[in-house]
Amino acid sequence: MSTNLFTIGLGGVIGDGTRLPLIAESEIMLLEKSLRKAESHLRIHSERGTMGYGWMKLPYADIEPLRLVARKLEDYDSIVQVGIGGRLLGTSC
């Protein structure tokens, strides 16, 4: 995964020429080191397969297994999932 993991859209936060900015661009630039460190942390744990970071691979994931399950379940009116095992484990239990 060599693409950026996330982007930050500043929109009108730094001003669009018609109003005062909410934050100075120089203040945002002070965050660059922290943001790069955060991206590195996310990338490392995602690549290692650390539990809780799997969501980062979703845009690149093969969703065919999900489609197969969806086809099996499409005739049901509702589905109940019990005992999912906590917030990080999700349905892997």
C-alpha positions as CSV (number, residue, x, y, z in Angstrom):
1,M,0.0,0.0,0.0
2,S,2.0,2.9,-1.2
3,T,-0.8,5.5,-1.5
4,N,-1.7,8.0,1.2
5,L,-3.8,6.4,3.9
6,F,-5.8,9.5,4.5
7,T,-6.0,13.1,3.4
8,I,-7.1,16.2,5.3
9,G,-9.3,18.6,3.5
10,L,-8.9,22.0,5.0
11,G,-11.6,23.7,2.8
12,G,-12.4,27.1,4.1
13,V,-10.6,26.6,7.4
14,I,-7.6,28.5,6.3
15,G,-9.8,31.1,4.5
16,D,-10.9,31.4,1.0
17,G,-10.2,35.1,0.5
18,T,-13.7,36.3,1.4
19,R,-13.4,35.8,5.2
20,L,-10.9,35.6,7.9
21,P,-9.3,32.1,8.3
22,L,-10.3,30.0,11.3
23,I,-6.7,28.9,11.7
24,A,-3.5,30.3,10.2
25,E,-1.7,28.1,7.6
26,S,1.4,28.4,9.7
27,E,-0.4,26.8,12.6
28,I,-1.5,23.9,10.4
29,M,2.1,23.4,9.2
30,L,3.1,23.0,12.8
31,L,1.0,19.8,12.8
32,E,2.8,18.2,9.9
33,K,5.3,16.2,12.0
34,S,2.5,14.8,14.2
35,L,0.3,13.9,11.2
36,R,3.2,12.2,9.5
37,K,3.9,10.2,12.7
38,A,0.2,9.2,13.0
39,E,0.2,8.1,9.4
40,S,3.3,6.0,10.0
41,H,1.8,4.4,13.0
42,L,-1.4,3.5,11.1
43,R,0.6,2.2,8.1
44,I,2.9,0.0,10.3
45,H,0.0,-1.6,12.3
46,S,-2.1,-2.0,9.2
47,E,0.8,-3.8,7.3
48,R,1.5,-6.0,10.4
49,G,-2.1,-7.1,10.5
50,T,-2.5,-5.7,14.1
51,M,-6.0,-6.3,15.3
52,G,-8.1,-3.1,15.1
53,Y,-6.3,-1.8,12.0
54,G,-8.0,-4.0,9.4
55,W,-10.4,-1.2,8.4
56,M,-7.5,0.5,6.6
57,K,-7.4,-2.2,4.0
58,L,-11.1,-2.1,3.2
59,P,-10.8,0.1,0.1
60,Y,-8.4,-2.5,-1.4
61,A,-10.2,-5.6,-0.1
62,D,-11.9,-8.3,-2.3
63,I,-15.6,-8.0,-1.4
64,E,-16.6,-11.1,-3.3
65,P,-16.9,-13.2,0.0
66,L,-19.2,-10.5,1.3
67,R,-21.3,-10.7,-1.8
68,L,-21.6,-14.5,-1.5
69,V,-22.8,-14.1,2.1
70,A,-25.3,-11.4,1.0
71,R,-26.7,-13.7,-1.6
72,K,-27.3,-16.4,1.0
73,L,-29.0,-14.0,3.3
74,E,-31.1,-12.0,0.9
75,D,-34.2,-14.1,1.5
76,Y,-34.3,-13.4,5.2
77,D,-36.3,-10.4,6.6
78,S,-33.8,-9.9,9.5
79,I,-30.6,-11.1,10.9
80,V,-29.6,-11.3,14.6
81,Q,-25.9,-11.4,15.5
82,V,-25.2,-12.4,19.1
83,G,-21.9,-12.3,21.0
84,I,-19.7,-10.5,18.7
85,G,-16.8,-10.4,21.1
86,G,-16.1,-6.8,21.7
87,R,-15.5,-3.7,19.7
88,L,-12.2,-4.7,18.1
89,L,-13.0,-8.3,17.5
90,G,-16.2,-7.6,15.6
91,T,-17.6,-10.6,13.8
92,S,-14.3,-12.4,13.8
93,C,-15.4,-14.4,16.9
